[in-house]
Amino acid sequence: MPAVPLGDSMRLLHQRWFQIAAGVAVLVAAVWLLGRGGAPVDHGVVATVARGPFTTVVTTSGELKAKEFVQISAPANAMQAQAYQMRISSLVPEGTVVKTGDVVAELDRSTLASRLTQVTLDLQKAEAQQEQAMLDSTLTLSTAREAIRTDDLDVEAKRLAKEQATYEAPTVQRQTAIDLERAERALAQARSDLDTRTQQAQAKMREVGADVERQRSQLQVVQDVLAGFTIKAPSPGMVIYVREWNGRKRTVGSQVGYWDAGVATLPDLTHMESVTYVNEIDVRRVAVGQPVALTLDADPTKRLTGKVASVANVGEQRPNTDAKVFEVHVTVLESDTTLRPGMTTGNAIETLRVPEALYIPLEAMYSDSGVTFAYRQSGSRVVKQEIAAGAMNDHEVIVERGLAKGDRVLMSPPANAERLALVRLPAARPAVAGRRDTAGPAAARPPRADPPVRRR
């Protein structure tokens, strides 16, 4: 093996000592940084605390409906004709523009066919009974009148007999007087019977006459209902089908009844609203009068504005869903001729607007043991800083205390997160006595959302 020159040996020795000294210096610096809580920062996952307008939005999908419309229904008096269920046999296509008097739908007439036959037979029977009662009354009264004539002649004969017995024996005179009195009493009784029979006949005729009128009225109702089975438009407009209890629209074969007689509507397209449903978690943030930005699935380029008109007080469970929702009506402020009932809308309800606020991305906020904090970059080290979080939206959260504009916060925990000590916020200053809150009562302020819990 060749010998190494002395000069080269010295150079190699100096290089090794230099490498060892550099390694020791790096190790000391790393220990010093770890001792101070610092860590290398990946600048790709750092966000800056921003200041500016802050809004929170509840996003839902809804359906356009006309605020005012004319209802097209099955005959209102169908129940009087005992038509409780009626089937739609024909229906004009939805969206058809009709004029007053145009046929919109036809109902199946077989529903009332048997009823019409029965009512017709009942009317014929009542008329026959009326005719029979009239004949009976005529015969009875004729017999009674004939009996009166006979009794009247008998009284006349008894009166002549009494006059002829003037010169007869007293017993004969008495007998003729008795016979005359008996004949007069029979005549009076016959006349009284005629009055009674006349009243009976009149009562009977009124009874059968009322039955006839009732049957005629029932027949007229059935005929009117049958005529109403041809449903016509009461005014001009565009035909929009009515939704059934299960959310499906009326079609040929659908059943309508007196409790749900609607078939279609003729909406007023100049005044529209979007009907949407808000989850029970978000409905506490929605209030009447809040602005809404609307979009149309049919035309994504169109932008409309609206405002919340009403919020239901009672929740409901929609078909095929488990969550409870609350119905919300949003009035569309613009009048657009292209809007049609049934169009799907996207509703962005602005529930909170803060003109000036500090905020950070939601990914930069953490929570542990009920304490909310962020990892703030301070020079070459990272500080685990407690923060007071405020309202949040889908992407950012307001920071009320703990950070300042321009601070840089980590979007993911540093490698030495477990060894970092939490820097707590100073105690809040007590409220000054007599100081008034310019923000108004607490009930009028937007609710503060709780920060999500993020654990490493």
TIPAVEX-692253 format. One record per residue (C-alpha): x, z, y. Coordinates in steps of 0.2 Angstrom, whole numbers, plus 5000, padded with zeros to 4 digits. Last residue first. Layout:
N
XZY
...
***
This chain:
456
472650805075
470950865081
469750775093
468150865098
467150755109
466950825127
465150895131
464150795143
463650865160
461850835164
461550735180
461050855195
459250885200
459051035188
460551115195
459851115213
460551005226
462350935228
462651015244
462851185236
462551315249
463851455254
463051625257
464351715248
465951615244
465951565226
467451645216
469051535214
469251465197
470651555187
472151445185
472151315172
473151345156
474751265150
474651255132
476351275123
477051125113
477651155096
476251075087
476350915098
478150885093
477850695088
476750665104
474850655102
474050485106
473350415122
474650505132
474350545150
475250485166
474750575183
474350445196
472850545203
472950725199
472650825183
472051005178
470351005187
468750905188
469350765175
467950635173
467850555156
468150375152
467550235139
465750255133
465350375148
465850545152
465350685164
466550825167
468150895159
469051045165
470851015159
472151115150
473951035150
475051005135
476550955145
477650805139
479550785144
480650655153
479750665169
478050755167
476950655155
475350745153
474550775135
472750815139
471750975136
470051045132
469951215125
468551265112
469751295098
470551125100
469950985111
470850825116
470650695130
471750545131
470650435120
469150465132
470150365145
470550465161
469450505176
469650565194
468050545204
467350455220
465650375222
464950465206
463450375198
462450445184
461050385172
461250195175
460150125162
460949965154
459449875146
459749725135
458249625133
457349535119
455949415124
454249465117
453249425133
454049275142
455249265157
455649085163
454449105178
455549245186
454849375197
456249505200
456049695200
455849715181
454949885178
455749985164
454650075152
455450205141
454750265124
455650415116
456550405100
456750515084
458050455072
457550415054
457150225056
456150105045
454650115057
454950205073
454850395074
454050465090
454550575104
453450665116
453650665135
453850475137
454850415151
454150305165
454550175178
456450165175
457150035187
457449845186
458749715189
459049545181
460549445176
460349275167
461949205159
461449285142
459949175141
458849205126
459649375123
459149425141
460049545151
459449695162
460349805173
459349965176
459250085191
458550265189
456850285197
456150395183
457450495173
458550465158
459950595155
458850695143
458450535134
460250525127
460150635112
458350595108
458750405107
457950295119
456650165115
456250015126
454849925134
455449795147
454249765161
453449605169
452349565184
452249385188
451849335169
450149405170
449749415151
448349335142
448249445126
447849425108
446749485093
446249665099
444849745089
445749895083
444450035081
443049895079
444049815066
445349675064
446149605048
447549485048
447349325037
447949205051
449249305060
449249455072
451049525076
451949645066
452449815073
451649915059
450149965069
449749785073
450549685087
449349575098
449749395099
450249315116
449149165122
449649105139
448349105153
446649055159
445249175158
443949245146
444749145132
443649105117
443349195101
442149105089
441649255079
440649305094
439249185088
439249285073
439149445083
437649375093
436749325077
437049495070
436449575086
434849465086
434449505068
434549695073
433449665088
432149575077
432249715064
431949845077
430549745085
429649725068
429849915065
429149955082
427649835078
427449925062
427250095070
426350025086
425049945074
424850105064
424550205080
423350075086
422350075070
422350265070
421650275087
420350145083
419950245067
419650405078
418550315091
417550235077
417350405068
416650475085
415350335085
414850365067
414750555071
413550525086
412450405075
412350535061
411850665074
410550555081
409850515063
409850705059
408850735075
407650605071
407350665053
407050845060
405850785073
404850685059
404750845048
404150955062
402750825067
402250825048
402251015047
401151025063
399850905056
399750735063
399150685080
400850665087
401550595071
401650415078
402950465091
404050545078
403950395067
404450285082
406050405086
406450395067
406550205068
407550205083
408850325076
408950225060
409250065071
410750165079
411350225062
411450045056
412349985072
413550125071
413950085052
414249905057
415549965070
416450075057
416449925045
417249815058
418549945063
419049965045
419149775042
420149745059
421349885055
421649825038
422049655044
423149715058
424049825046
424349675034
425049575048
426249705053
426749735035
427149555034
428149555050
429149705043
429449605027
430049455036
431149555047
431949645032
432249475024
433149415040
434149575041
434749555022
435249375024
436249405040
437149555031
437549445017
438349315028
439149445039
440949445032
440749265026
440949225045
442849235044
443449255062
443949105073
445349115086
445849055104
444448935108
444548875126
443148955138
444348985152
445948875150
447248895138
449148895138
449748905120
451249035118
450749085101
449948955091
448048945090
447249065077
446149025062
445249135048
445549305056
444749435044
443449555050
443249735044
441949855050
440549725052
438949835051
438049735064
438149875076
439949895072
440249715078
439649755095
441349735104
441549555096
443449535092
444649545106
445549445119
446349575131
446849515149
448549565155
449449675167
451249755165
451749605155
452949645141
454749605138
455549695123
456949815123
458749845118
459750005123
461250055133
461350225142
462550215156
463750335165
464550285181
466250325190
466850255207
468650285210
470250385205
471350345191
472450455179
473650335172
473750295153
475150305141
475150225124
476350085126
477550195136
478050285120
478750445126
480250535119
479950725118
480050875130
479551055126
481051135135
481851185118
481651015111
482550945126
483951065125
484151035106
484150845109
485450865123
486550965111
486450845097
486850695109
488350795115
488950835097
488750645093
489750595108
491150725104
491250665085
491350485091
492750525103
493750625090
493550475078
494150355091
495650465096
496250475078
496050295076
497150265091
498450395085
498550305068
498750135076
500250205086
501150275071
501050115061
500150115045
501150095029
500749955017
500050005000
***
